[in-house]
Amino acid sequence: MDENGTIVPAEVKGWNWGAFMYNIFWGIGNKTYLPLLCLIPGFNFIWMFVCGFKGNEWAWQKGDYKDVETFKAVQATWNRAGIVQFIIGIAFIALYFLFIGAIITSILNGNFEYQHNSY
């Protein structure tokens, strides 16, 4: 039971990729505004993990769901979007570091030539 007296079913608890990746938009969409704390620079990195961990509980408490199945169906859409965004983000980070690594290796090996046109 939470502080509002709402019982959170055990099958609702768990990680929510939508709350983790889309914390601010997810919070507004689920009428729970604690994810807006992700707007605080520095604190947001820690708070996004709290959102992922506590998101389902917050959404259940603030939502008007008739049963757990309906809740899970709604959150499944957020979870799919969140996991896809996470994978895309990891792929971009990996490509970024590979690109930067390739440039640095090129510079250090002397393969990167600076062309200077003199007139």
Rosetta constraint file for C-alpha pairs under 8 A:
AtomPair CA 1 CA 5 HARMONIC 5.70 0.50
AtomPair CA 1 CA 6 HARMONIC 5.50 0.50
AtomPair CA 1 CA 7 HARMONIC 4.27 0.50
AtomPair CA 1 CA 8 HARMONIC 6.10 0.50
AtomPair CA 2 CA 6 HARMONIC 5.58 0.50
AtomPair CA 2 CA 7 HARMONIC 6.45 0.50
AtomPair CA 2 CA 8 HARMONIC 7.34 0.50
AtomPair CA 6 CA 61 HARMONIC 6.16 0.50
AtomPair CA 7 CA 61 HARMONIC 7.96 0.50
AtomPair CA 8 CA 12 HARMONIC 6.87 0.50
AtomPair CA 8 CA 13 HARMONIC 7.52 0.50
AtomPair CA 8 CA 57 HARMONIC 6.40 0.50
AtomPair CA 8 CA 60 HARMONIC 6.86 0.50
AtomPair CA 8 CA 61 HARMONIC 7.15 0.50
AtomPair CA 9 CA 13 HARMONIC 7.07 0.50
AtomPair CA 9 CA 68 HARMONIC 7.91 0.50
AtomPair CA 11 CA 68 HARMONIC 7.59 0.50
AtomPair CA 12 CA 56 HARMONIC 6.18 0.50
AtomPair CA 12 CA 57 HARMONIC 6.77 0.50
AtomPair CA 12 CA 60 HARMONIC 7.55 0.50
AtomPair CA 12 CA 68 HARMONIC 6.92 0.50
AtomPair CA 12 CA 71 HARMONIC 7.97 0.50
AtomPair CA 12 CA 72 HARMONIC 7.43 0.50
AtomPair CA 13 CA 54 HARMONIC 7.63 0.50
AtomPair CA 13 CA 56 HARMONIC 5.85 0.50
AtomPair CA 13 CA 57 HARMONIC 5.96 0.50
AtomPair CA 14 CA 53 HARMONIC 6.27 0.50
AtomPair CA 14 CA 54 HARMONIC 7.41 0.50
AtomPair CA 14 CA 56 HARMONIC 6.65 0.50
AtomPair CA 15 CA 52 HARMONIC 5.43 0.50
AtomPair CA 15 CA 53 HARMONIC 4.87 0.50
AtomPair CA 15 CA 54 HARMONIC 7.33 0.50
AtomPair CA 15 CA 55 HARMONIC 7.41 0.50
AtomPair CA 15 CA 56 HARMONIC 7.30 0.50
AtomPair CA 16 CA 20 HARMONIC 6.32 0.50
AtomPair CA 16 CA 51 HARMONIC 7.82 0.50
AtomPair CA 16 CA 52 HARMONIC 4.84 0.50
AtomPair CA 16 CA 53 HARMONIC 6.49 0.50
AtomPair CA 16 CA 54 HARMONIC 7.86 0.50
AtomPair CA 16 CA 55 HARMONIC 6.03 0.50
AtomPair CA 16 CA 56 HARMONIC 6.29 0.50
AtomPair CA 16 CA 75 HARMONIC 7.73 0.50
AtomPair CA 16 CA 78 HARMONIC 7.83 0.50
AtomPair CA 16 CA 79 HARMONIC 5.96 0.50
AtomPair CA 17 CA 21 HARMONIC 6.02 0.50
AtomPair CA 17 CA 52 HARMONIC 6.00 0.50
AtomPair CA 17 CA 78 HARMONIC 6.95 0.50
AtomPair CA 17 CA 79 HARMONIC 4.71 0.50
AtomPair CA 17 CA 80 HARMONIC 7.49 0.50
AtomPair CA 17 CA 81 HARMONIC 7.75 0.50
AtomPair CA 17 CA 82 HARMONIC 4.63 0.50
AtomPair CA 17 CA 83 HARMONIC 5.73 0.50
AtomPair CA 18 CA 22 HARMONIC 5.40 0.50
AtomPair CA 18 CA 23 HARMONIC 6.85 0.50
AtomPair CA 18 CA 26 HARMONIC 6.46 0.50
AtomPair CA 18 CA 52 HARMONIC 7.39 0.50
AtomPair CA 18 CA 75 HARMONIC 7.65 0.50
AtomPair CA 18 CA 78 HARMONIC 4.44 0.50
AtomPair CA 18 CA 79 HARMONIC 4.73 0.50
AtomPair CA 18 CA 80 HARMONIC 7.45 0.50
AtomPair CA 18 CA 81 HARMONIC 6.42 0.50
AtomPair CA 18 CA 82 HARMONIC 4.28 0.50
AtomPair CA 18 CA 83 HARMONIC 7.41 0.50
AtomPair CA 19 CA 23 HARMONIC 4.49 0.50
AtomPair CA 19 CA 24 HARMONIC 7.89 0.50
AtomPair CA 19 CA 26 HARMONIC 5.57 0.50
AtomPair CA 19 CA 27 HARMONIC 7.10 0.50
AtomPair CA 19 CA 35 HARMONIC 7.91 0.50
AtomPair CA 19 CA 48 HARMONIC 7.57 0.50
AtomPair CA 19 CA 51 HARMONIC 5.45 0.50
AtomPair CA 19 CA 52 HARMONIC 5.00 0.50
AtomPair CA 19 CA 55 HARMONIC 5.61 0.50
AtomPair CA 19 CA 78 HARMONIC 7.58 0.50
AtomPair CA 19 CA 79 HARMONIC 7.98 0.50
AtomPair CA 19 CA 82 HARMONIC 7.58 0.50
AtomPair CA 20 CA 48 HARMONIC 5.27 0.50
AtomPair CA 20 CA 49 HARMONIC 6.10 0.50
AtomPair CA 20 CA 50 HARMONIC 7.91 0.50
AtomPair CA 20 CA 51 HARMONIC 5.56 0.50
AtomPair CA 20 CA 52 HARMONIC 4.12 0.50
AtomPair CA 20 CA 53 HARMONIC 7.87 0.50
AtomPair CA 20 CA 55 HARMONIC 7.96 0.50
AtomPair CA 20 CA 82 HARMONIC 7.15 0.50
AtomPair CA 21 CA 48 HARMONIC 7.39 0.50
AtomPair CA 21 CA 52 HARMONIC 7.89 0.50
AtomPair CA 21 CA 82 HARMONIC 5.32 0.50
AtomPair CA 21 CA 83 HARMONIC 7.89 0.50
AtomPair CA 21 CA 85 HARMONIC 7.02 0.50
AtomPair CA 21 CA 86 HARMONIC 6.81 0.50
AtomPair CA 22 CA 26 HARMONIC 5.47 0.50
AtomPair CA 22 CA 82 HARMONIC 6.72 0.50
AtomPair CA 23 CA 27 HARMONIC 5.87 0.50
AtomPair CA 23 CA 35 HARMONIC 5.43 0.50
AtomPair CA 23 CA 36 HARMONIC 7.49 0.50
AtomPair CA 23 CA 38 HARMONIC 7.22 0.50
AtomPair CA 23 CA 48 HARMONIC 6.53 0.50
AtomPair CA 23 CA 51 HARMONIC 6.57 0.50
AtomPair CA 23 CA 52 HARMONIC 7.97 0.50
AtomPair CA 24 CA 28 HARMONIC 6.37 0.50
AtomPair CA 24 CA 33 HARMONIC 7.93 0.50
AtomPair CA 24 CA 35 HARMONIC 5.33 0.50
AtomPair CA 24 CA 36 HARMONIC 5.31 0.50
AtomPair CA 24 CA 38 HARMONIC 6.86 0.50
AtomPair CA 24 CA 39 HARMONIC 7.92 0.50
AtomPair CA 25 CA 29 HARMONIC 6.06 0.50
AtomPair CA 26 CA 30 HARMONIC 6.05 0.50
AtomPair CA 26 CA 35 HARMONIC 7.92 0.50
AtomPair CA 26 CA 78 HARMONIC 7.69 0.50
AtomPair CA 27 CA 31 HARMONIC 5.94 0.50
AtomPair CA 27 CA 32 HARMONIC 4.87 0.50
AtomPair CA 27 CA 33 HARMONIC 5.41 0.50
AtomPair CA 27 CA 34 HARMONIC 7.12 0.50
AtomPair CA 27 CA 35 HARMONIC 5.48 0.50
AtomPair CA 27 CA 36 HARMONIC 7.12 0.50
AtomPair CA 28 CA 32 HARMONIC 6.16 0.50
AtomPair CA 28 CA 33 HARMONIC 6.29 0.50
AtomPair CA 30 CA 59 HARMONIC 5.62 0.50
AtomPair CA 30 CA 62 HARMONIC 7.13 0.50
AtomPair CA 30 CA 63 HARMONIC 6.68 0.50
AtomPair CA 31 CA 59 HARMONIC 7.30 0.50
AtomPair CA 31 CA 62 HARMONIC 6.15 0.50
AtomPair CA 31 CA 63 HARMONIC 7.15 0.50
AtomPair CA 32 CA 58 HARMONIC 6.39 0.50
AtomPair CA 32 CA 59 HARMONIC 6.51 0.50
AtomPair CA 32 CA 62 HARMONIC 6.32 0.50
AtomPair CA 35 CA 47 HARMONIC 7.52 0.50
AtomPair CA 35 CA 48 HARMONIC 7.47 0.50
AtomPair CA 35 CA 51 HARMONIC 6.25 0.50
AtomPair CA 37 CA 43 HARMONIC 7.78 0.50
AtomPair CA 37 CA 44 HARMONIC 6.74 0.50
AtomPair CA 37 CA 47 HARMONIC 7.13 0.50
AtomPair CA 38 CA 43 HARMONIC 6.82 0.50
AtomPair CA 38 CA 44 HARMONIC 4.08 0.50
AtomPair CA 38 CA 45 HARMONIC 7.48 0.50
AtomPair CA 38 CA 47 HARMONIC 6.06 0.50
AtomPair CA 38 CA 48 HARMONIC 6.51 0.50
AtomPair CA 39 CA 44 HARMONIC 6.32 0.50
AtomPair CA 40 CA 44 HARMONIC 5.65 0.50
AtomPair CA 42 CA 46 HARMONIC 7.85 0.50
AtomPair CA 43 CA 47 HARMONIC 6.17 0.50
AtomPair CA 44 CA 48 HARMONIC 5.92 0.50
AtomPair CA 45 CA 49 HARMONIC 7.24 0.50
AtomPair CA 46 CA 50 HARMONIC 6.82 0.50
AtomPair CA 47 CA 51 HARMONIC 6.16 0.50
AtomPair CA 48 CA 52 HARMONIC 6.26 0.50
AtomPair CA 49 CA 53 HARMONIC 6.19 0.50
AtomPair CA 50 CA 54 HARMONIC 5.85 0.50
AtomPair CA 50 CA 55 HARMONIC 7.70 0.50
AtomPair CA 51 CA 55 HARMONIC 4.97 0.50
AtomPair CA 54 CA 58 HARMONIC 6.34 0.50
AtomPair CA 55 CA 59 HARMONIC 6.09 0.50
AtomPair CA 56 CA 60 HARMONIC 6.09 0.50
AtomPair CA 56 CA 75 HARMONIC 7.88 0.50
AtomPair CA 57 CA 61 HARMONIC 6.19 0.50
AtomPair CA 58 CA 62 HARMONIC 6.19 0.50
AtomPair CA 59 CA 63 HARMONIC 5.59 0.50
AtomPair CA 60 CA 64 HARMONIC 7.57 0.50
AtomPair CA 60 CA 65 HARMONIC 7.28 0.50
AtomPair CA 60 CA 71 HARMONIC 7.35 0.50
AtomPair CA 65 CA 70 HARMONIC 6.48 0.50
AtomPair CA 65 CA 71 HARMONIC 5.97 0.50
AtomPair CA 66 CA 70 HARMONIC 6.85 0.50
AtomPair CA 66 CA 71 HARMONIC 7.97 0.50
AtomPair CA 67 CA 71 HARMONIC 6.54 0.50
AtomPair CA 68 CA 72 HARMONIC 6.08 0.50
AtomPair CA 69 CA 73 HARMONIC 6.13 0.50
AtomPair CA 70 CA 74 HARMONIC 6.35 0.50
AtomPair CA 71 CA 75 HARMONIC 6.21 0.50
AtomPair CA 72 CA 76 HARMONIC 5.78 0.50
AtomPair CA 73 CA 77 HARMONIC 6.95 0.50
AtomPair CA 74 CA 78 HARMONIC 7.14 0.50
AtomPair CA 75 CA 79 HARMONIC 6.02 0.50
AtomPair CA 76 CA 80 HARMONIC 6.10 0.50
AtomPair CA 77 CA 81 HARMONIC 6.30 0.50
AtomPair CA 78 CA 82 HARMONIC 5.98 0.50
AtomPair CA 79 CA 83 HARMONIC 6.07 0.50
AtomPair CA 80 CA 84 HARMONIC 6.17 0.50
AtomPair CA 81 CA 85 HARMONIC 6.13 0.50
AtomPair CA 82 CA 86 HARMONIC 6.08 0.50
AtomPair CA 83 CA 87 HARMONIC 6.20 0.50
AtomPair CA 84 CA 88 HARMONIC 6.18 0.50
AtomPair CA 85 CA 89 HARMONIC 5.99 0.50
AtomPair CA 86 CA 90 HARMONIC 6.19 0.50
AtomPair CA 87 CA 91 HARMONIC 6.13 0.50
AtomPair CA 88 CA 92 HARMONIC 6.19 0.50
AtomPair CA 89 CA 93 HARMONIC 6.20 0.50
AtomPair CA 90 CA 94 HARMONIC 6.11 0.50
AtomPair CA 91 CA 95 HARMONIC 6.12 0.50
AtomPair CA 92 CA 96 HARMONIC 5.98 0.50
AtomPair CA 93 CA 97 HARMONIC 6.28 0.50
AtomPair CA 94 CA 98 HARMONIC 6.16 0.50
AtomPair CA 95 CA 99 HARMONIC 6.01 0.50
AtomPair CA 96 CA 100 HARMONIC 6.13 0.50
AtomPair CA 97 CA 101 HARMONIC 5.82 0.50
AtomPair CA 98 CA 102 HARMONIC 6.05 0.50
AtomPair CA 99 CA 103 HARMONIC 6.31 0.50
AtomPair CA 100 CA 104 HARMONIC 6.17 0.50
AtomPair CA 101 CA 105 HARMONIC 6.00 0.50
AtomPair CA 102 CA 106 HARMONIC 6.05 0.50
AtomPair CA 103 CA 107 HARMONIC 6.20 0.50
AtomPair CA 104 CA 108 HARMONIC 6.11 0.50
AtomPair CA 105 CA 109 HARMONIC 6.01 0.50
AtomPair CA 106 CA 110 HARMONIC 6.19 0.50
AtomPair CA 106 CA 111 HARMONIC 5.14 0.50
AtomPair CA 106 CA 112 HARMONIC 5.47 0.50
AtomPair CA 107 CA 111 HARMONIC 6.13 0.50
AtomPair CA 107 CA 112 HARMONIC 5.11 0.50
